[in-house]
Amino acid sequence: MASPPKRPKAAAGSGVRDGGSADPLPAFLAWCGRVGVELSPKVRLGRQGAVAGYGMVAAQELEAGEVLFSVPRTALLSQHTGSIHGLLEQAQESLQSQSGWVPLLLSLIHEYTASNSHWKPYLSLWKDFRSLDHPMFWPEEERTRLLQGTGIPEAVDKDLANIHLEYSSIILPFMKAHPNIFDPKVHTLELYKQLVAFVMAYSFQEPLEEEDEDEKGPNPPMMVPVADILNHVANHNANLEYSPQCLRMVTTQPISRGQEIFNTYGQMANWQLLHMYGFAEPYPGNTNDTADIQMVTVRRAALQRAKSEAEQQLVCEQWDFLCQLEMVGEEGAFVLGWDEVLTEEELSMTLKVLCMSEEEFREYKEQDGWEDDSEEEENSALSNEALSRLKTPCKKLLYDSVLLTLESYRSDLKADQDLLNNQEVYEKLSRREQQALHVRYGQKRILHQLLELVQ
């Protein structure tokens, strides 16, 4: 499974929680009062005024820096606070996994199905998980048809493989060791998969202290009641702050009465939002959107322009050298933002090396790829302006790589543009078709922008 980003996360604006006939919100708010959650009288929770599902709306004018609510750490649902935390602690060695989510997921799978759970009023906000519409729940054919080229199908395939592996090799043995608590007929693979999506969309991850960032892996995810009700946009107006006693949601700018309050998951591209949260932001709202050029696509473009076997051999040697420098990898990607290349060092070096003559490459290789060239260091930042000033061979290689990348989608930019521009046609699309369209369109706009810069 994809680990949550290091930045704190919030609730996905991904759809309506299925509340059934009785709205669970009043019981949840009463529970919040009992567990010490403090909610500002200037905000209200509910569906009215929210872009998706429940949300938080300003009931009065708010200034920047106002505390909207605080959640004591005792009200957080994590592997350390659930009713089976003792069992999880005893078995922690056997619950290690690639995702690091297993202890929380075991806690959730128990609390979600236990009739007497302390967390029931909180978890009742999700009577079932039909509202979670992550691509992992889409039929494979639909995923491929709508999302080919975006990077999401490949990410989902990895997630599903990891979910099956974790369930069969870690979850099932643990449940069988505790038959008085777990029943594989109730605590099924399907429920586990739904809870993985729930953690993807609604969990938070406390940032590490700066001194711990290099030494420790990311903190395990946890559920933060109330905070996970806020929806997300890139241009958010509130932010979660962590203290030893509690977590507080604080406004980052003035908010008008009736305006929705949005948290942020961090700088997330649309493909990441759809993959992990089940929604995307329509263009041009997501200023953090990105497009990828697979590293192997640049190698393919370089091989295509090689006229002889000797030139192809040179490209292969140059690629192997870049691998040794850890600039490229078979599964890596160059990441393009709206204003700059986010993997600037890797792309600069790759274009430079793959555009060298044999003689230049031999000389460069002898220096182990390092040159004392401060001017080049200064110019390594690949802003849009810098891209337009690349040397002609580098521009040509990048141009060809973008064309190959655009070929990986099932539709071109104009087809997607036509869908977006025709309101009548757009509204007839399914929700999945609309979300996939936003992902594809943003990526293609960035790629076409790059084409213009390096023409």
Contacts in CASP RR format, 6 or more apart in sequence:
PFRMAT RR
TARGET T0000
AUTHOR 0000-0000-0000
METHOD contacts of the structure
MODEL  1
MASPPKRPKAAAGSGVRDGGSADPLPAFLAWCGRVGVELSPKVRLGRQGA
VAGYGMVAAQELEAGEVLFSVPRTALLSQHTGSIHGLLEQAQESLQSQSG
WVPLLLSLIHEYTASNSHWKPYLSLWKDFRSLDHPMFWPEEERTRLLQGT
GIPEAVDKDLANIHLEYSSIILPFMKAHPNIFDPKVHTLELYKQLVAFVM
AYSFQEPLEEEDEDEKGPNPPMMVPVADILNHVANHNANLEYSPQCLRMV
TTQPISRGQEIFNTYGQMANWQLLHMYGFAEPYPGNTNDTADIQMVTVRR
AALQRAKSEAEQQLVCEQWDFLCQLEMVGEEGAFVLGWDEVLTEEELSMT
LKVLCMSEEEFREYKEQDGWEDDSEEEENSALSNEALSRLKTPCKKLLYD
SVLLTLESYRSDLKADQDLLNNQEVYEKLSRREQQALHVRYGQKRILHQL
LELVQ
1 98 0 8 1.000
1 99 0 8 1.000
1 101 0 8 1.000
1 158 0 8 1.000
1 159 0 8 1.000
1 162 0 8 1.000
1 163 0 8 1.000
1 166 0 8 1.000
1 196 0 8 1.000
1 200 0 8 1.000
2 155 0 8 1.000
2 158 0 8 1.000
2 159 0 8 1.000
2 200 0 8 1.000
2 275 0 8 1.000
2 276 0 8 1.000
3 99 0 8 1.000
3 100 0 8 1.000
3 218 0 8 1.000
4 199 0 8 1.000
4 200 0 8 1.000
4 203 0 8 1.000
4 205 0 8 1.000
4 218 0 8 1.000
4 221 0 8 1.000
4 276 0 8 1.000
5 205 0 8 1.000
5 265 0 8 1.000
5 266 0 8 1.000
5 268 0 8 1.000
5 272 0 8 1.000
6 205 0 8 1.000
6 207 0 8 1.000
6 208 0 8 1.000
6 218 0 8 1.000
7 205 0 8 1.000
7 207 0 8 1.000
7 264 0 8 1.000
7 265 0 8 1.000
7 266 0 8 1.000
7 267 0 8 1.000
8 204 0 8 1.000
8 205 0 8 1.000
8 206 0 8 1.000
8 207 0 8 1.000
8 240 0 8 1.000
8 242 0 8 1.000
8 265 0 8 1.000
8 266 0 8 1.000
9 202 0 8 1.000
9 203 0 8 1.000
9 204 0 8 1.000
9 205 0 8 1.000
9 221 0 8 1.000
9 265 0 8 1.000
9 266 0 8 1.000
10 204 0 8 1.000
10 227 0 8 1.000
10 228 0 8 1.000
10 230 0 8 1.000
10 231 0 8 1.000
10 232 0 8 1.000
10 240 0 8 1.000
10 263 0 8 1.000
10 264 0 8 1.000
10 265 0 8 1.000
11 55 0 8 1.000
11 201 0 8 1.000
11 202 0 8 1.000
11 227 0 8 1.000
11 228 0 8 1.000
11 229 0 8 1.000
11 230 0 8 1.000
11 231 0 8 1.000
11 232 0 8 1.000
11 263 0 8 1.000
12 52 0 8 1.000
12 201 0 8 1.000
12 202 0 8 1.000
12 231 0 8 1.000
12 232 0 8 1.000
12 273 0 8 1.000
12 276 0 8 1.000
12 277 0 8 1.000
12 278 0 8 1.000
12 279 0 8 1.000
13 51 0 8 1.000
13 52 0 8 1.000
13 53 0 8 1.000
13 231 0 8 1.000
13 232 0 8 1.000
13 277 0 8 1.000
13 278 0 8 1.000
13 279 0 8 1.000
14 52 0 8 1.000
14 131 0 8 1.000
14 132 0 8 1.000
14 133 0 8 1.000
14 134 0 8 1.000
14 201 0 8 1.000
14 277 0 8 1.000
14 278 0 8 1.000
14 279 0 8 1.000
15 52 0 8 1.000
15 53 0 8 1.000
15 131 0 8 1.000
15 133 0 8 1.000
15 279 0 8 1.000
16 47 0 8 1.000
16 52 0 8 1.000
16 53 0 8 1.000
16 131 0 8 1.000
17 53 0 8 1.000
17 54 0 8 1.000
17 125 0 8 1.000
17 126 0 8 1.000
17 127 0 8 1.000
17 131 0 8 1.000
18 126 0 8 1.000
18 127 0 8 1.000
18 128 0 8 1.000
18 130 0 8 1.000
18 131 0 8 1.000
19 125 0 8 1.000
19 127 0 8 1.000
20 127 0 8 1.000
24 121 0 8 1.000
24 124 0 8 1.000
24 125 0 8 1.000
24 127 0 8 1.000
25 45 0 8 1.000
25 46 0 8 1.000
25 54 0 8 1.000
25 125 0 8 1.000
27 121 0 8 1.000
27 124 0 8 1.000
28 121 0 8 1.000
28 122 0 8 1.000
28 124 0 8 1.000
28 125 0 8 1.000
28 225 0 8 1.000
29 39 0 8 1.000
29 45 0 8 1.000
30 121 0 8 1.000
31 121 0 8 1.000
31 122 0 8 1.000
32 39 0 8 1.000
32 75 0 8 1.000
32 225 0 8 1.000
32 226 0 8 1.000
35 72 0 8 1.000
35 74 0 8 1.000
35 75 0 8 1.000
35 225 0 8 1.000
36 72 0 8 1.000
36 74 0 8 1.000
36 75 0 8 1.000
37 69 0 8 1.000
37 70 0 8 1.000
37 71 0 8 1.000
37 72 0 8 1.000
37 75 0 8 1.000
37 225 0 8 1.000
37 226 0 8 1.000
38 69 0 8 1.000
38 70 0 8 1.000
39 45 0 8 1.000
39 68 0 8 1.000
39 69 0 8 1.000
39 226 0 8 1.000
40 66 0 8 1.000
40 67 0 8 1.000
40 68 0 8 1.000
40 69 0 8 1.000
41 59 0 8 1.000
41 60 0 8 1.000
42 58 0 8 1.000
42 59 0 8 1.000
42 60 0 8 1.000
42 61 0 8 1.000
42 62 0 8 1.000
42 66 0 8 1.000
42 68 0 8 1.000
43 56 0 8 1.000
43 57 0 8 1.000
43 58 0 8 1.000
43 59 0 8 1.000
43 62 0 8 1.000
43 68 0 8 1.000
43 69 0 8 1.000
43 261 0 8 1.000
44 56 0 8 1.000
44 57 0 8 1.000
44 59 0 8 1.000
45 54 0 8 1.000
45 55 0 8 1.000
45 56 0 8 1.000
45 226 0 8 1.000
45 229 0 8 1.000
46 54 0 8 1.000
46 55 0 8 1.000
46 56 0 8 1.000
46 57 0 8 1.000
46 229 0 8 1.000
47 53 0 8 1.000
47 54 0 8 1.000
47 55 0 8 1.000
48 57 0 8 1.000
49 55 0 8 1.000
49 57 0 8 1.000
49 258 0 8 1.000
49 260 0 8 1.000
50 56 0 8 1.000
50 57 0 8 1.000
50 231 0 8 1.000
50 260 0 8 1.000
51 231 0 8 1.000
51 260 0 8 1.000
52 231 0 8 1.000
52 279 0 8 1.000
53 131 0 8 1.000
53 231 0 8 1.000
54 125 0 8 1.000
54 229 0 8 1.000
55 229 0 8 1.000
55 230 0 8 1.000
55 231 0 8 1.000
55 260 0 8 1.000
55 261 0 8 1.000
56 68 0 8 1.000
56 229 0 8 1.000
56 230 0 8 1.000
56 260 0 8 1.000
56 261 0 8 1.000
57 258 0 8 1.000
57 259 0 8 1.000
57 260 0 8 1.000
57 261 0 8 1.000
58 255 0 8 1.000
58 256 0 8 1.000
58 257 0 8 1.000
58 258 0 8 1.000
58 259 0 8 1.000
58 260 0 8 1.000
58 261 0 8 1.000
59 257 0 8 1.000
59 258 0 8 1.000
60 257 0 8 1.000
61 254 0 8 1.000
61 255 0 8 1.000
61 256 0 8 1.000
61 257 0 8 1.000
62 68 0 8 1.000
62 251 0 8 1.000
62 254 0 8 1.000
62 255 0 8 1.000
62 261 0 8 1.000
63 251 0 8 1.000
63 254 0 8 1.000
64 251 0 8 1.000
64 252 0 8 1.000
64 253 0 8 1.000
64 254 0 8 1.000
65 250 0 8 1.000
65 251 0 8 1.000
65 252 0 8 1.000
66 250 0 8 1.000
66 251 0 8 1.000
67 248 0 8 1.000
67 249 0 8 1.000
67 250 0 8 1.000
68 238 0 8 1.000
68 248 0 8 1.000
68 249 0 8 1.000
68 250 0 8 1.000
68 251 0 8 1.000
68 261 0 8 1.000
69 226 0 8 1.000
69 227 0 8 1.000
69 248 0 8 1.000
69 249 0 8 1.000
70 246 0 8 1.000
70 247 0 8 1.000
70 248 0 8 1.000
70 249 0 8 1.000
71 224 0 8 1.000
71 225 0 8 1.000
71 226 0 8 1.000
71 227 0 8 1.000
71 246 0 8 1.000
71 247 0 8 1.000
71 248 0 8 1.000
72 245 0 8 1.000
72 246 0 8 1.000
73 244 0 8 1.000
73 245 0 8 1.000
73 246 0 8 1.000
73 247 0 8 1.000
74 81 0 8 1.000
75 225 0 8 1.000
76 222 0 8 1.000
76 223 0 8 1.000
76 224 0 8 1.000
76 225 0 8 1.000
76 247 0 8 1.000
77 107 0 8 1.000
77 108 0 8 1.000
77 111 0 8 1.000
77 119 0 8 1.000
77 122 0 8 1.000
77 222 0 8 1.000
77 223 0 8 1.000
77 225 0 8 1.000
78 104 0 8 1.000
78 107 0 8 1.000
78 220 0 8 1.000
78 221 0 8 1.000
78 222 0 8 1.000
78 223 0 8 1.000
79 85 0 8 1.000
79 88 0 8 1.000
79 103 0 8 1.000
79 104 0 8 1.000
79 106 0 8 1.000
79 107 0 8 1.000
79 220 0 8 1.000
82 107 0 8 1.000
82 110 0 8 1.000
82 111 0 8 1.000
82 118 0 8 1.000
82 119 0 8 1.000
83 110 0 8 1.000
83 111 0 8 1.000
83 114 0 8 1.000
83 117 0 8 1.000
83 118 0 8 1.000
84 106 0 8 1.000
84 107 0 8 1.000
84 110 0 8 1.000
84 181 0 8 1.000
85 107 0 8 1.000
87 178 0 8 1.000
87 181 0 8 1.000
88 95 0 8 1.000
88 103 0 8 1.000
88 106 0 8 1.000
88 107 0 8 1.000
91 174 0 8 1.000
91 177 0 8 1.000
92 103 0 8 1.000
94 170 0 8 1.000
94 173 0 8 1.000
94 174 0 8 1.000
95 102 0 8 1.000
95 103 0 8 1.000
95 106 0 8 1.000
95 170 0 8 1.000
95 174 0 8 1.000
96 102 0 8 1.000
97 166 0 8 1.000
97 170 0 8 1.000
98 162 0 8 1.000
98 166 0 8 1.000
99 162 0 8 1.000
99 166 0 8 1.000
100 220 0 8 1.000
101 196 0 8 1.000
101 199 0 8 1.000
101 220 0 8 1.000
101 221 0 8 1.000
102 166 0 8 1.000
102 170 0 8 1.000
102 171 0 8 1.000
103 220 0 8 1.000
104 199 0 8 1.000
104 203 0 8 1.000
104 220 0 8 1.000
104 221 0 8 1.000
104 222 0 8 1.000
104 223 0 8 1.000
105 171 0 8 1.000
105 192 0 8 1.000
105 195 0 8 1.000
105 196 0 8 1.000
105 199 0 8 1.000
106 171 0 8 1.000
106 174 0 8 1.000
108 195 0 8 1.000
108 198 0 8 1.000
108 199 0 8 1.000
108 223 0 8 1.000
109 171 0 8 1.000
109 182 0 8 1.000
109 187 0 8 1.000
109 191 0 8 1.000
109 192 0 8 1.000
109 195 0 8 1.000
110 117 0 8 1.000
110 181 0 8 1.000
110 182 0 8 1.000
110 187 0 8 1.000
111 117 0 8 1.000
111 118 0 8 1.000
111 119 0 8 1.000
111 120 0 8 1.000
111 123 0 8 1.000
112 123 0 8 1.000
112 191 0 8 1.000
112 195 0 8 1.000
113 186 0 8 1.000
113 187 0 8 1.000
113 191 0 8 1.000
114 120 0 8 1.000
117 123 0 8 1.000
122 223 0 8 1.000
122 225 0 8 1.000
125 229 0 8 1.000
126 198 0 8 1.000
129 194 0 8 1.000
129 195 0 8 1.000
129 197 0 8 1.000
129 198 0 8 1.000
132 194 0 8 1.000
132 197 0 8 1.000
132 198 0 8 1.000
132 201 0 8 1.000
132 278 0 8 1.000
133 278 0 8 1.000
133 431 0 8 1.000
133 432 0 8 1.000
134 197 0 8 1.000
134 200 0 8 1.000
134 201 0 8 1.000
134 274 0 8 1.000
134 275 0 8 1.000
134 276 0 8 1.000
134 277 0 8 1.000
134 278 0 8 1.000
135 143 0 8 1.000
135 147 0 8 1.000
135 152 0 8 1.000
135 153 0 8 1.000
135 156 0 8 1.000
135 274 0 8 1.000
135 275 0 8 1.000
135 278 0 8 1.000
136 156 0 8 1.000
136 159 0 8 1.000
136 160 0 8 1.000
136 193 0 8 1.000
136 196 0 8 1.000
136 197 0 8 1.000
137 197 0 8 1.000
138 146 0 8 1.000
138 432 0 8 1.000
142 432 0 8 1.000
143 152 0 8 1.000
143 153 0 8 1.000
143 156 0 8 1.000
144 153 0 8 1.000
145 410 0 8 1.000
146 432 0 8 1.000
146 433 0 8 1.000
146 436 0 8 1.000
147 153 0 8 1.000
147 274 0 8 1.000
147 436 0 8 1.000
147 439 0 8 1.000
147 440 0 8 1.000
148 408 0 8 1.000
148 409 0 8 1.000
148 410 0 8 1.000
149 408 0 8 1.000
149 409 0 8 1.000
149 410 0 8 1.000
149 440 0 8 1.000
150 271 0 8 1.000
150 409 0 8 1.000
150 436 0 8 1.000
150 439 0 8 1.000
150 440 0 8 1.000
150 443 0 8 1.000
151 271 0 8 1.000
151 292 0 8 1.000
152 271 0 8 1.000
152 274 0 8 1.000
152 275 0 8 1.000
152 439 0 8 1.000
155 275 0 8 1.000
156 275 0 8 1.000
159 196 0 8 1.000
160 193 0 8 1.000
163 189 0 8 1.000
163 192 0 8 1.000
163 193 0 8 1.000
163 196 0 8 1.000
164 189 0 8 1.000
166 192 0 8 1.000
167 189 0 8 1.000
167 192 0 8 1.000
171 187 0 8 1.000
171 192 0 8 1.000
172 184 0 8 1.000
174 182 0 8 1.000
175 181 0 8 1.000
175 182 0 8 1.000
175 183 0 8 1.000
175 184 0 8 1.000
175 187 0 8 1.000
176 182 0 8 1.000
176 184 0 8 1.000
199 221 0 8 1.000
199 223 0 8 1.000
200 276 0 8 1.000
200 277 0 8 1.000
201 276 0 8 1.000
201 277 0 8 1.000
201 278 0 8 1.000
202 223 0 8 1.000
202 228 0 8 1.000
203 221 0 8 1.000
203 222 0 8 1.000
203 223 0 8 1.000
203 224 0 8 1.000
203 228 0 8 1.000
204 221 0 8 1.000
204 222 0 8 1.000
204 223 0 8 1.000
204 224 0 8 1.000
204 227 0 8 1.000
204 228 0 8 1.000
204 240 0 8 1.000
204 247 0 8 1.000
205 218 0 8 1.000
205 219 0 8 1.000
205 220 0 8 1.000
205 221 0 8 1.000
205 222 0 8 1.000
206 219 0 8 1.000
206 222 0 8 1.000
206 242 0 8 1.000
207 219 0 8 1.000
207 242 0 8 1.000
208 216 0 8 1.000
208 217 0 8 1.000
208 218 0 8 1.000
208 219 0 8 1.000
224 240 0 8 1.000
224 247 0 8 1.000
226 249 0 8 1.000
227 240 0 8 1.000
227 247 0 8 1.000
227 249 0 8 1.000
227 263 0 8 1.000
230 238 0 8 1.000
230 249 0 8 1.000
230 261 0 8 1.000
230 262 0 8 1.000
230 263 0 8 1.000
231 260 0 8 1.000
231 262 0 8 1.000
231 263 0 8 1.000
232 262 0 8 1.000
232 263 0 8 1.000
232 264 0 8 1.000
232 265 0 8 1.000
232 268 0 8 1.000
232 273 0 8 1.000
232 277 0 8 1.000
233 262 0 8 1.000
233 264 0 8 1.000
233 281 0 8 1.000
233 285 0 8 1.000
234 264 0 8 1.000
234 267 0 8 1.000
234 268 0 8 1.000
234 281 0 8 1.000
234 285 0 8 1.000
234 286 0 8 1.000
234 287 0 8 1.000
234 288 0 8 1.000
235 262 0 8 1.000
235 285 0 8 1.000
235 287 0 8 1.000
236 252 0 8 1.000
236 262 0 8 1.000
236 263 0 8 1.000
236 264 0 8 1.000
237 251 0 8 1.000
237 252 0 8 1.000
237 253 0 8 1.000
237 255 0 8 1.000
237 259 0 8 1.000
237 261 0 8 1.000
237 262 0 8 1.000
238 249 0 8 1.000
238 250 0 8 1.000
238 251 0 8 1.000
238 252 0 8 1.000
238 255 0 8 1.000
238 261 0 8 1.000
238 262 0 8 1.000
238 263 0 8 1.000
239 249 0 8 1.000
239 250 0 8 1.000
239 252 0 8 1.000
239 263 0 8 1.000
239 264 0 8 1.000
240 247 0 8 1.000
240 248 0 8 1.000
240 249 0 8 1.000
240 250 0 8 1.000
240 263 0 8 1.000
241 247 0 8 1.000
241 248 0 8 1.000
241 249 0 8 1.000
241 250 0 8 1.000
249 261 0 8 1.000
249 263 0 8 1.000
251 261 0 8 1.000
255 261 0 8 1.000
265 273 0 8 1.000
265 277 0 8 1.000
266 288 0 8 1.000
267 288 0 8 1.000
268 276 0 8 1.000
268 286 0 8 1.000
268 288 0 8 1.000
269 286 0 8 1.000
269 288 0 8 1.000
269 289 0 8 1.000
269 290 0 8 1.000
270 280 0 8 1.000
270 281 0 8 1.000
270 286 0 8 1.000
270 289 0 8 1.000
270 438 0 8 1.000
270 439 0 8 1.000
270 442 0 8 1.000
270 443 0 8 1.000
271 280 0 8 1.000
271 290 0 8 1.000
271 439 0 8 1.000
271 443 0 8 1.000
273 279 0 8 1.000
273 280 0 8 1.000
273 281 0 8 1.000
273 286 0 8 1.000
274 280 0 8 1.000
274 435 0 8 1.000
274 436 0 8 1.000
274 438 0 8 1.000
274 439 0 8 1.000
278 435 0 8 1.000
279 435 0 8 1.000
280 286 0 8 1.000
280 435 0 8 1.000
280 436 0 8 1.000
280 438 0 8 1.000
280 439 0 8 1.000
281 289 0 8 1.000
281 438 0 8 1.000
282 438 0 8 1.000
283 289 0 8 1.000
283 420 0 8 1.000
283 438 0 8 1.000
283 441 0 8 1.000
283 442 0 8 1.000
283 445 0 8 1.000
286 442 0 8 1.000
287 338 0 8 1.000
289 337 0 8 1.000
289 338 0 8 1.000
289 442 0 8 1.000
289 443 0 8 1.000
289 446 0 8 1.000
290 335 0 8 1.000
290 336 0 8 1.000
290 337 0 8 1.000
290 342 0 8 1.000
290 443 0 8 1.000
290 446 0 8 1.000
291 335 0 8 1.000
291 336 0 8 1.000
291 337 0 8 1.000
291 405 0 8 1.000
291 442 0 8 1.000
291 443 0 8 1.000
291 444 0 8 1.000
291 446 0 8 1.000
291 447 0 8 1.000
291 450 0 8 1.000
292 333 0 8 1.000
292 334 0 8 1.000
292 335 0 8 1.000
292 336 0 8 1.000
292 405 0 8 1.000
292 443 0 8 1.000
293 333 0 8 1.000
293 334 0 8 1.000
293 336 0 8 1.000
293 401 0 8 1.000
293 402 0 8 1.000
293 405 0 8 1.000
293 447 0 8 1.000
294 332 0 8 1.000
294 333 0 8 1.000
294 334 0 8 1.000
294 405 0 8 1.000
295 328 0 8 1.000
295 329 0 8 1.000
295 330 0 8 1.000
295 332 0 8 1.000
295 333 0 8 1.000
295 334 0 8 1.000
295 346 0 8 1.000
295 350 0 8 1.000
296 329 0 8 1.000
296 330 0 8 1.000
296 332 0 8 1.000
297 401 0 8 1.000
297 404 0 8 1.000
297 405 0 8 1.000
298 328 0 8 1.000
298 334 0 8 1.000
298 350 0 8 1.000
298 351 0 8 1.000
298 354 0 8 1.000
298 397 0 8 1.000
298 398 0 8 1.000
298 401 0 8 1.000
299 315 0 8 1.000
299 319 0 8 1.000
299 328 0 8 1.000
299 354 0 8 1.000
300 401 0 8 1.000
300 404 0 8 1.000
301 397 0 8 1.000
301 400 0 8 1.000
301 401 0 8 1.000
301 404 0 8 1.000
302 315 0 8 1.000
302 318 0 8 1.000
302 319 0 8 1.000
302 354 0 8 1.000
302 397 0 8 1.000
303 312 0 8 1.000
303 315 0 8 1.000
303 316 0 8 1.000
304 400 0 8 1.000
305 396 0 8 1.000
305 397 0 8 1.000
305 400 0 8 1.000
306 312 0 8 1.000
306 314 0 8 1.000
306 315 0 8 1.000
310 358 0 8 1.000
314 358 0 8 1.000
314 361 0 8 1.000
315 354 0 8 1.000
317 361 0 8 1.000
318 353 0 8 1.000
318 354 0 8 1.000
318 356 0 8 1.000
318 361 0 8 1.000
319 328 0 8 1.000
319 354 0 8 1.000
321 353 0 8 1.000
321 361 0 8 1.000
321 365 0 8 1.000
321 369 0 8 1.000
322 328 0 8 1.000
322 349 0 8 1.000
322 350 0 8 1.000
322 353 0 8 1.000
322 354 0 8 1.000
323 329 0 8 1.000
325 349 0 8 1.000
325 369 0 8 1.000
327 345 0 8 1.000
327 346 0 8 1.000
327 349 0 8 1.000
327 350 0 8 1.000
327 353 0 8 1.000
328 346 0 8 1.000
328 350 0 8 1.000
333 343 0 8 1.000
334 341 0 8 1.000
334 343 0 8 1.000
334 346 0 8 1.000
334 347 0 8 1.000
334 350 0 8 1.000
335 341 0 8 1.000
335 342 0 8 1.000
335 343 0 8 1.000
336 342 0 8 1.000
336 446 0 8 1.000
336 447 0 8 1.000
336 450 0 8 1.000
337 446 0 8 1.000
338 446 0 8 1.000
338 449 0 8 1.000
339 383 0 8 1.000
339 384 0 8 1.000
340 381 0 8 1.000
340 382 0 8 1.000
340 383 0 8 1.000
340 384 0 8 1.000
341 347 0 8 1.000
341 382 0 8 1.000
341 387 0 8 1.000
344 380 0 8 1.000
344 381 0 8 1.000
344 382 0 8 1.000
345 380 0 8 1.000
347 382 0 8 1.000
348 380 0 8 1.000
348 382 0 8 1.000
351 390 0 8 1.000
351 394 0 8 1.000
351 397 0 8 1.000
351 398 0 8 1.000
352 394 0 8 1.000
353 361 0 8 1.000
353 364 0 8 1.000
354 397 0 8 1.000
355 391 0 8 1.000
355 393 0 8 1.000
355 394 0 8 1.000
355 397 0 8 1.000
356 364 0 8 1.000
364 371 0 8 1.000
379 386 0 8 1.000
384 449 0 8 1.000
384 453 0 8 1.000
387 398 0 8 1.000
387 450 0 8 1.000
387 453 0 8 1.000
387 454 0 8 1.000
388 453 0 8 1.000
388 454 0 8 1.000
390 398 0 8 1.000
390 454 0 8 1.000
395 454 0 8 1.000
395 455 0 8 1.000
396 454 0 8 1.000
398 450 0 8 1.000
398 454 0 8 1.000
399 451 0 8 1.000
399 454 0 8 1.000
399 455 0 8 1.000
402 447 0 8 1.000
402 450 0 8 1.000
402 451 0 8 1.000
402 454 0 8 1.000
403 451 0 8 1.000
405 447 0 8 1.000
406 412 0 8 1.000
406 413 0 8 1.000
406 444 0 8 1.000
406 447 0 8 1.000
406 448 0 8 1.000
409 440 0 8 1.000
409 444 0 8 1.000
411 440 0 8 1.000
412 444 0 8 1.000
413 441 0 8 1.000
413 444 0 8 1.000
413 445 0 8 1.000
413 448 0 8 1.000
416 437 0 8 1.000
416 440 0 8 1.000
416 441 0 8 1.000
416 444 0 8 1.000
417 441 0 8 1.000
418 425 0 8 1.000
419 425 0 8 1.000
419 426 0 8 1.000
419 429 0 8 1.000
419 437 0 8 1.000
420 426 0 8 1.000
420 437 0 8 1.000
420 441 0 8 1.000
426 434 0 8 1.000
426 437 0 8 1.000
429 437 0 8 1.000
END
